[in-house]
Amino acid sequence: MKLSDFDYELPQEAIASEPARPRDSARLLDLTGGAMTDRRISDLPSILKQGDLLVVNDTRVIPARLSGRRGEAGIGVTLHKHEEGARWRVFAKPARKCRPDDVILFGAGFAARVEGRGEGGEVMIAFIDPATGTALDAAAVQAGLAVHGSMPLPPYIQRPDGSTEADSEDYQTMFAASEGAVAAPTAGLHFTPRLMTALEAAGIGLAKVTLHVGAGTFLPVTVEDIADHRMHAEWGRISAETAARINATRQAGGHIVAVGTTSLRILEACHAATGRVQEFAAETDIFIAPGYQFGAVDMLLTNFHLPKSTLMMLVSAFAGMDPIRAAYTHALDRGYRFFSYGDACLLRNATVESGG
């Protein structure tokens, strides 16, 4: 398939710059009943059925964006993937000014040594104490990021002066617990304690997985034949408890409802690797496009995604290309808000017979 198959015209004014307030008042395009129905996120307890199970991503976004200097040159860094100890893969601008053994100073007592440079602006760094040149331990890196880092908002959310204090809360889900993401699992941003109380009262369960979302999620696809695209790897985990709840829900006839593409990706990565949902912890670079057969997820709650992105390919694989095209046309015509702070849609897996 071609990259152009996943393109659409998006006016700038459709991109949300702030979340709905309250979060669960965001609009929801429901495609699970055989037609398109305009609803609100707060309607989820009446849409889902008793015995269904929501699976959310409990990753926590870290302040992964840094501004530093190498001599007189300004260097912008966005953490991408933790390797080990003080070592991170990052996206740097301008990457051409980052040479091996260069030191980028971010602030008092907080710097990084360049270890190598890859493709597409990727650079390997190790955080160090600039006074001694020694590597920082995990606690010191975390402390340095807390002081000098900022929330890594996606490039389409315009903040000329950088992320705001409100973004520090807005760009974090209520489930955030396991630190390591450099982008939010944005479908989870819609949930509130009030909504969770209503879902529990309706007999709808909750389980948690972890997938540390990388900055690679924002990188454009640069190949025309999507079969040639390669995903950046992300680390994820499914606990034995969550796996048991998912399997029990399935056995009882309930639906597994992935909250966001990140929850879906770690569940499907596990199923693809093992043939079932079980305890799992590994890196995954799973790439889901039309033709993929889903094995773990029945329904997907997700925001509206960028044209020609891997996430457009994923939702097209899940719900079908024609239904997704129709849904996005409807959403634009009805004034839905797009991307990370925008509205959402609820999709049913079209690749298998519905279980009810």
Order of alpha helices (4+ residues) and beta strands (2+ residues): beta-beta-alpha-beta-beta-beta-beta-beta-beta-beta-beta-alpha-alpha-beta-alpha-beta-beta-alpha-beta-alpha-beta-beta-alpha-alpha-beta
